[in-house]
Each structure stands twice: as C-alpha cells, then as structure tokens.
Amino acid sequence: MKKSNMFQYKDKLIFSASLISALSILIIILGILITLFIESYDAISAFGFFNFIFSTSWDYNQEIFGAGRALFGSIAAAFIAILIAAPMGIGMAVFIVELCPSFLKGFISSAIELLAAIPSIIYGMWGLFIFAPFIENTLQKWASSTLGSLPVIGSFFQVNYTGGIGLLTSGIVLSIMIVPFIASISREALSKVPQELKESAYGLGTEKWEVIRDVSLPYTKTAIWGGIIIALGRALGETMAIAYIIGNMNISLTSIFDPYVTVTSVLVNEFNEASGLQLSSLFFMALLLFILNFITLIAAKIYILRSR
C-alpha cells in the first residue's frame, strides 16, 4: 500500500508539473497580447483599427500614424524570401537524402545547421557592407538597363536610390536566413519516406527523378509545407538584419530596389525615443505583427489537418 501511495503521489506530482508547464505557455501568450492591447489602446482610439492598418501616413509633427507601408513591407520582404528559400531548401533536402554521397552528407548537414545558428545581426552587417554593394554593382545595373525598358512593369525595376539597400536586398538576405529551417524540416521528412514505396516505384521502371517527384515529395508535402510556414513566421518577425538593409524610408514604393520599411524596422529604430501617441502606435504595430503571425500559424494548422 505504501508503495502504491508513493507511485500515486509521484504520478500526481508529474501531472501537476506538466500541467503548470503547459498552462504557462498560454499565460505568457495571453499576457503579451493583453499588454500590447493596453499599450496600443490610445492609438486604436485615435485612428481606428482598420484605418490604422491601411493608412500610409507617419507624421511626427501632426501625430498622424499608420501601419500600411510597414505591414506591406513586412509581407513583401517575407514573400520574396519564401519565393527564393522554398525551392532552395527543398532542393538541399532532396540532394542530401536522395543524391548526396555518404561522405558529404554530414558536412552539408552541419553547414545548414551552422547557417541557422548565425546571429541575425551578423547577417545584417554582411548584407549592409558586402551584399548590398554587390547588388548595386550587378543586379541593379542589369535590371535597370534590361528590365527597366519593358512596358508597364519596367518602372518597377528602375533604380531610384543607390547603395544597394532596399526591399529586394532585404528579401534575399531573409531567404538565406530561413533556408536552414525549410531544408532541415524537409530533410527529416524525406528521410522518413518508407523504403518500400520507393522500391516499388523503381520496380515499375521509374527513374530516380520520377521517384522524387511522384513518390517522395507528395508523401512529405504536409511536413514540407509546415517547414515553409515556420520559415515564413521567422521572416515576418526578423528584426536586426532587416533594420540594417531595408533602408527605413516610409515612402511610396515605386521600384523593387527602393528602400522601404517593415514593422520590425520601425519598432527597432523608433521605440527608444518614442512617447505619447507615437509610442502607442508602435505598440499597435507590434500587436498587428503578433496577430499576423498568429493568423499564419492558424492557416498552417488548418492546412495540415485537412491534408491528414
């Protein structure tokens, strides 16, 4: 009886500790949400929820603030990053699992993990001092001379500002930062494809690339999409690297090379010196970014559940 009571006590203790740990996550998230709402209440009252989202004004003198350009910048930079990083990450995973020689797998896998471990501020410094000048001297000149003459869309590739910093540069650097997340998750998913499925496909006379296209990738598409969504959340919330290379100019975007703003770049550049309605507006922008990431996560969960 004593041993039985001891076991029951330990079970209850483990259950209570686990429950507290699980509930603490919900409490922290709820606390952050409530804090952001309270601090942004003045801006919500002054500008209105939807008016603040779509307004492009950011005037310190008249105290008129809007998150339109910053939200668009965050979404656009993340979209550019995903367009580049998704095929690269999936390609890395396919190569490691299906094509890479055994003696190279460990080296390449370690290199991918090292990319994920590099602090974002180092990406920002590299982007500002090395990558941005490279973009200015190569891609900007080529796009302006070649694509800039195209009708209708040509102006979107004209270079209005020099230095290489801007929306496209930020998106490319972000893509490098999130590639490891997509590659790692895709690699783990592809490595768990049942060998029997692939052997059956080979038995039917298919080539390796057909097995990858028709068996491995469809089998792991849910996990791969999950990795892409995780990477998207990282891209939306990235701060320091973006602050270095986005340009931080709240202007109308006329070219993909123009300097621009994101929610995180505005927060990191203005938060320390802000007060009053401006400070409340910054909290409001942080609340909107929180909601945007939450919506992204919910969309991913719905997709995964429907796929299953």
N, C-alpha and C positions, 0 to 999 in steps of 0.2 A: 504493500500500500504506500509505504513511504517513497519507494522508487517511482511508483505511478504518479504520486502527487508532485514529485520533483520534475518528472517529464512534463506534466501538465503545466507546471509553473514556467518551465523553460519555453514551452510552446506559446504560452500567452505573452511572455516577455518578447520573444522573437516577433510574434504577430503585432504587438503594440509598437515595437521599434520600427518595424517595416511600415506600419500604417502611418506613423508620425513622419517618416521619411517621405512617403508618397504624398501625404497631405501638405507637407512643407513646400513642395513644388507649386501646388495650386495656390497656397497662401502667398508665396513670393510673387507669382504672376499677377494675382489679384491685387496685391499691394502696389506693384508697379503701375498697373492700369489705373487704379484709384488715384495714385499720386499724380500721374500725368494728367488725368481729367481735372483734378482740383487745381493744379498749377496752370492749366490752359483755359480755365473757365472764363477768365476775363476776355481772352481773345475770341472764344466761342460766342460770348455775349455781344462783343463789339462788332464782329464780322459775319457771324453765322457760320454754320458747319460747312455747307456746300459752297457758299460764296468764298470762303477762305480756301477751299480746295481748288477752285477754278480761277481764282484771282491771280494775276501775274504781277501785281504791284508789290514793291518792297521799298517804301519811302520812310526814312528815319525822321525827316523833318515834320511831315504831316501825320506820322504814326499810322500809316496805312500799310498793312502787311497781308500777303497772300502766298500760298504754298504751291501755286500752279506750276511755275517753272521748276522749282526744286523737285516736286513729285515727278514731273515729266522727265527731268534729268536722271533721277534715280532709276526709273523704269527703263529709260532708253539705254543707259550705260549697262544695266543688268541684262537687257535684251541683246545688246551687241556681244556681251561677254558669253552668254549662253549660246548664241549662234556660232561662236568660234570654239568654245570649250567643249560643247557636247560631242561633236564629231571627233575632236582630238582625243577626248577622254575615252570614248568608246573604242576608237582606233587603237589607243595604247593598250586597253584591256584585251582586245582581240589579239593583238600581237603577242602580249605576254602569255596568254593562256593557250592560244592555238598555234602560233607560228614561231615564237622565240626559242632559240636553242637553250638548252637547260643551263649552260654555264653563264648565260646572260640574264636569266630571269631574276635572280636575287639582286644583281646590280641595278637593273632598271627599276625593280620594285622599290628598292631603297632610295633611288633618286626621286621617284614620285613622292614617297613619304617625306623626303627632305624638302621638297617644294612646299608641302603643306605646313611644314614646321617653321618656315622662314617668316619672321615678323612682318606685318603689313607695312610698317614704316620703312623697312628696307626696300620693299617693292616700290614704295612711293619715291624714295631717294633715287633708286635706279631708274625709275620712269622719268623723273624730272631731269636728271643730269646726263643720262645715257640714251634712253629710249626716245624721249621727246625730240632731241636734236636729230636723231636718226629718222624719225617720222617726218620732220620738217624737210630734211635734205633728200628724202627719197619719195615716200608715198604722197606727201602733199604736192610736191612739184609734178609728179607723174599724173595725179588725179586732176590737178588744176589745168594742166596742158592737154590731157587726153579726154577726160570725162567732163571737164568744165565746158566744153563746146557743144555738148549734147543738148537738144531742145528739151524744154520743160524742166528736166531734172538737173541740168548742167550747173545751175547756180548752187545746188546743194553740195557740189564738190569744189566750189571755188574757195580759195584760201583768203580769208579776210583778216586774219591775225597771224603773226609769225611766232615762232618759238616752239611749235610742235605740241604744246599743251592744248587740251580740248576734250570734247566728248568722245571722239573715236579713240584717241590715245588712252583715255581712262577705260573704255570698254575693252581694249586689247590687253591692258595690264590686268584688269579684273579677270579676264579669261584665263590668264596664266595662273592667277591665284586660286581659281576654283577648279581648274583641270584636275588636280590631285583627288578631289572629292569624287568627281564623276569617275575617274579612272579606277580608284580603289574599290568603290562600290560595284562598278561594272565587272571588275576583275574577280571579285569574290563571287558574284552571281554567275559569271560564265564558268568558273571553276566547279560549280555545283551542278552543271548540266549532266544528267545521267549518261554514262558512257554507252549504255545500251541504245539510246536514241541515236547517237552519232554513228555507232557501229551499224545500226540498221540502215541509216541513210547511206553510209559507204557501201553497204551490201547491195544497195539498189543501183550502184554505179555512179553516184554523185561525186563531184569534185569537192575539194576542201572548202573553197569559197562558197559553194552552194550549201554545204552543211552549216557554215557560219551564218549565211543569210537566211536559210529556211528552217534551221533547227535551233541553233544556239541563241541567236538574237531574239526570235519570237518567244522562246522558252523563258528568257530572262528579262523581257521588256518591262515588266512591272517593277522589278528591282532597279533597272537602269533608269526608268522614269523617276523613281524615288530619289536616286542619286542626283539627277538633274534638278529636282525641286530643292533638295538640300543645298546644292550649289547656288541655285537662284536666291535662296534666302541669305546665303553668305554674301552674294554680290549686292543685294539690296541694302544690307546693313554695313557694308565696308566703309570705313571712315578715313583712316590716316592716308592710305595710298591715294584715295580719291581727292582728299584735300590738297595733296601735293600737285596733282597733274590735271585736275578738271578746269582750273583757271579761275573759278569762283567769281564769275561775272553774271549777274542777273539781267541778262539781255535777251532780246528776241533771237532765237536760233535760226540762222539763215544757211548754215553750212554744217556738215557733219564734223568739220575740223574746228569749229568755233569753240572758244572757252565757254563754259556754262556752269551751272550749279546743280548740286544734289541736296537732298535733305541732310545727309550726314556732313557734307562740306560746309553748309550754312551753320549747322549746330557747332561744329568744332571751331569755326572761325569767329563766331559772334557771341557764343554763350558767356564767356568770361566778362565781357564788357556790357552785356545787355541788362536792361532793367525795365520795370513797368510793363507796358503793353508789348514791347518788343520781346521781353523775356517770356511773357505768357504765350506769344506767338511761336516762339521757339519750342516751348513745351507742347504746343498744339501740333507742330510739325513732327515732333517725336512721337506723339500719340498716333498720328496718321501713319507713320512708318511702322509702329507697333501693329496697328490694325492691318496694314498691307501685308506684313509678314504672316500675320495670323490667317488672313484670307488665303494666302499662298499655301500654307500648311494644310488648311481645311480642304482646299481643292485637290491637293495631292492625296490626302486620306480618302476622299470620295472616289478618286480615280482608282486607287489601289483596291478599295473594297469592291468596286464594280468589276474590276478586272478579275478578282478572285471569284 
